[in-house]
Amino acid sequence: MTPFISRSLIPVLFLQACMVSACSGGGATDIAQGSGAGTDPSGTNAAHADGGAAGSAGAIDAGESANPVDGGKPAHDAGTGTLADAGSGHDAGGAKRVFITSQWYKGDLVSAAHAATGLAAADKICNLLAQASSVGGTWVAYLSDSSTDAIDRVPGNGPWVNVCSFGTFVAFKNRAQLQTASLGSINCDERGTDDSFYNQQWVWTGADTMGIKVADRCNDWTSSAVTTSANVGSYQGNTQWSQWGQRTCDYDLRLYCFEQ
């Protein structure tokens, strides 16, 4: 007889398994060549005592190939709302996807990804991580610089869904909601992993609540100095998803990636 496991215990069992097995390394860390990014849910090695992320992802070589993410592919069970339903990048309703990066990066994205500009660097990061996790699609980062508003980088009219290993959830029904509030947390990364248990929730945006560029953008994503700063959103934030506040550029934070 197959033992019965309560659905309420599944997240706990998953987290316990994750902390002692493959979730602590491999795959996406190899992509970004990070020394500790995305591996410290306890915050033991956090760069900032008030919730900064553990470790920064290292530079991405311009010509490197993506490696599979260890254990990063959720179970493909048709009809459950997981990645199997997303198929080539769209669910049955034609929705696009959105995720937060599993890796954290300082404000100098140009150096991290060896790209010409901060926006090109962020897009490269999004696409390398998506390729590594085999979710497919083409992705752009939700990020502003001195000449571009983050909102204008997201194509289409929605909806956008957050694809998690335990189900697919609508984050934004339409384009108007991008400038008001998300319908819930955008807390799953490119692997479908729920990252809400980490001790920091901030995401680089360089934008206000309307997705419009602001003055603070880590010198257009070329600085990791404590003397520079940038606007950040909160992936737990609903109305604060695009603008939660500011963080200095030496913080290690995530990116939002939207499917084109």
C-alpha positions in Angstrom: 0.0 0.0 0.0 1.4 3.4 -1.0 1.7 5.6 2.2 -0.5 8.6 2.3 1.3 12.0 2.6 -0.7 15.0 3.5 -0.6 17.8 0.9 0.2 20.2 3.8 3.5 18.3 4.4 4.7 18.4 0.8 6.4 21.9 1.0 8.1 20.9 4.3 9.3 17.6 2.9 10.5 19.4 -0.3 12.4 22.0 1.7 14.1 19.4 3.9 15.1 17.4 0.9 16.3 20.5 -0.9 18.5 21.5 2.0 20.4 18.2 2.1 20.6 17.5 -1.6 20.9 19.1 -5.1 19.3 22.4 -4.3 22.4 23.7 -2.7 24.5 23.7 -5.8 25.2 22.8 -9.4 23.4 23.9 -12.5 22.4 27.5 -12.3 25.4 28.3 -10.1 27.6 26.8 -12.8 25.9 29.1 -15.3 26.8 32.2 -13.3 29.9 30.7 -11.8 28.8 32.0 -8.4 30.5 31.0 -5.2 27.4 30.9 -3.0 24.5 32.5 -4.8 21.1 31.0 -4.1 22.4 28.4 -1.7 21.9 29.9 1.8 18.2 30.0 2.8 19.3 30.5 6.4 21.1 33.7 5.7 24.2 32.5 7.5 26.5 33.9 4.9 24.3 36.9 4.1 26.2 39.9 2.9 23.9 42.2 4.9 22.6 41.4 8.4 19.2 43.0 7.6 18.4 40.6 4.8 21.1 40.9 2.1 21.5 37.8 0.0 24.1 35.2 0.5 27.0 35.4 -2.0 27.1 37.0 -5.4 27.0 35.2 -8.7 30.3 35.5 -10.6 30.9 36.7 -14.1 29.3 34.9 -17.0 31.7 34.1 -19.8 30.5 35.5 -23.1 30.7 32.2 -24.9 29.8 29.7 -22.3 27.2 27.1 -22.8 24.4 26.5 -20.3 24.5 23.5 -18.1 21.4 21.6 -16.8 20.2 22.8 -13.5 20.5 20.1 -10.9 17.0 19.0 -9.9 15.7 22.1 -11.4 13.0 20.7 -13.7 9.6 20.3 -12.1 7.7 17.1 -12.7 6.0 17.3 -16.1 2.5 16.1 -15.3 0.1 17.2 -18.0 -2.9 19.1 -16.8 -1.4 20.1 -13.4 -0.5 23.6 -14.3 3.2 22.9 -14.3 5.8 23.5 -17.1 4.2 20.7 -19.1 1.2 22.9 -19.7 3.4 25.8 -20.7 4.7 23.8 -23.7 6.6 26.1 -26.0 6.2 29.0 -23.6 2.5 29.6 -23.6 -0.2 28.1 -21.5 -3.6 27.2 -23.1 -4.8 30.8 -22.8 -1.8 32.2 -24.6 -0.2 33.6 -21.5 3.5 34.4 -21.2 5.6 33.6 -18.2 7.6 35.6 -15.6 10.2 34.4 -13.1 12.7 35.7 -10.6 16.3 34.6 -11.1 17.6 31.9 -8.9 20.9 33.7 -8.7 21.8 37.0 -7.0 23.8 39.8 -8.6 25.5 43.0 -7.4 24.6 46.2 -9.2 27.4 46.0 -11.7 25.6 43.7 -14.1 27.8 44.7 -17.0 30.8 43.0 -15.3 28.8 40.0 -14.1 27.6 39.1 -17.6 30.4 40.6 -19.7 27.9 42.6 -21.8 28.0 46.1 -23.3 25.2 47.6 -21.3 23.3 46.8 -18.1 20.2 45.9 -19.9 22.0 43.6 -22.3 23.7 42.0 -19.3 20.4 41.5 -17.5 18.8 40.0 -20.6 21.7 37.6 -21.0 21.4 36.5 -17.5 17.7 35.8 -17.9 18.2 33.8 -21.1 21.1 31.7 -19.8 19.2 30.7 -16.7 16.1 29.9 -18.7 18.2 27.8 -21.1 19.9 26.0 -18.2 16.5 25.0 -16.7 15.1 23.9 -20.1 12.0 26.1 -19.9 12.6 27.5 -23.3 11.4 30.9 -24.6 13.1 34.2 -25.0 13.3 36.6 -22.1 13.9 40.2 -21.2 14.7 41.7 -17.8 12.3 44.1 -16.2 14.9 46.9 -15.7 15.4 50.6 -16.4 18.4 52.5 -17.5 19.0 56.1 -18.4 17.3 55.8 -21.8 14.7 53.0 -21.3 11.8 52.5 -18.9 11.4 49.0 -17.5 7.7 48.9 -18.5 8.5 49.5 -22.2 10.8 46.4 -22.2 7.9 44.0 -21.5 6.1 43.2 -24.8 2.4 42.3 -25.2 -0.8 42.8 -23.2 -0.7 39.8 -20.9 -1.6 37.7 -19.0 1.7 36.7 -17.4 1.9 33.6 -15.2 4.4 32.5 -12.5 5.2 28.9 -13.3 6.0 27.0 -10.1 6.7 23.3 -9.6 3.4 23.1 -7.6 1.2 25.0 -10.1 0.8 27.9 -12.4 -0.5 31.2 -11.0 -1.5 34.4 -12.8 0.8 37.2 -11.7 -0.7 39.9 -14.0 -4.0 39.6 -15.9 -3.2 42.4 -18.3 -0.7 45.2 -19.0 -2.5 47.7 -16.8 -1.8 45.6 -13.8 2.0 45.9 -14.4 1.6 49.5 -13.3 -0.7 48.9 -10.4 -0.2 45.6 -8.5 0.7 42.0 -9.1 -2.1 39.5 -8.1 0.3 37.8 -5.7 3.9 37.0 -5.1 6.3 36.4 -8.0 8.3 34.0 -5.9 9.3 31.2 -8.3 12.5 31.1 -10.2 13.3 29.7 -13.6 13.5 26.2 -12.3 9.9 26.4 -10.9 11.4 26.5 -7.3 9.5 28.5 -4.7 12.1 30.9 -3.3 9.9 32.6 -0.8 11.6 31.1 2.2 14.8 33.0 1.6 15.5 35.9 3.9 15.5 38.6 1.3 12.8 39.6 -1.2 14.4 42.4 -3.3 14.8 42.6 -7.0 16.7 45.2 -9.0 14.4 47.3 -11.1 15.7 50.9 -11.4 12.0 51.8 -11.8 9.1 53.3 -9.9 5.7 51.8 -9.3 4.7 52.7 -12.9 7.8 51.0 -14.4 9.3 54.4 -15.2 13.1 54.9 -14.8 14.4 56.7 -11.7 17.7 58.4 -11.0 19.1 55.6 -8.9 20.3 52.7 -11.2 23.8 51.8 -9.9 25.2 54.1 -12.6 23.3 52.2 -15.3 24.2 48.9 -13.8 28.0 49.4 -13.9 28.6 50.0 -10.1 28.7 47.7 -7.1 29.8 50.4 -4.8 28.2 51.1 -1.4 28.1 54.7 -2.4 25.7 54.1 -5.2 22.1 52.8 -5.1 19.1 51.7 -7.2 15.4 51.2 -6.8 14.3 47.7 -6.0 11.0 45.9 -6.0 9.7 43.1 -3.8 8.7 39.8 -5.3 6.3 39.5 -2.3 5.0 43.0 -2.7 1.8 43.2 -4.8 1.8 47.0 -5.1 5.5 47.1 -4.3 6.5 44.5 -6.9 8.2 47.2 -9.0 9.2 49.7 -6.3 9.8 48.7 -2.7 12.5 51.2 -1.9 16.3 51.4 -2.5 19.3 49.3 -1.9 23.0 50.2 -2.2 24.7 48.5 -5.2 26.9 46.3 -3.1 23.8 44.2 -2.3 23.3 40.8 -4.1 19.8 40.8 -5.5 17.7 39.1 -8.1 16.2 40.1 -11.5 12.7 39.8 -12.9 12.6 38.0 -16.3 9.5 38.3 -18.6 9.0 36.1 -21.6 8.8 37.8 -25.0 
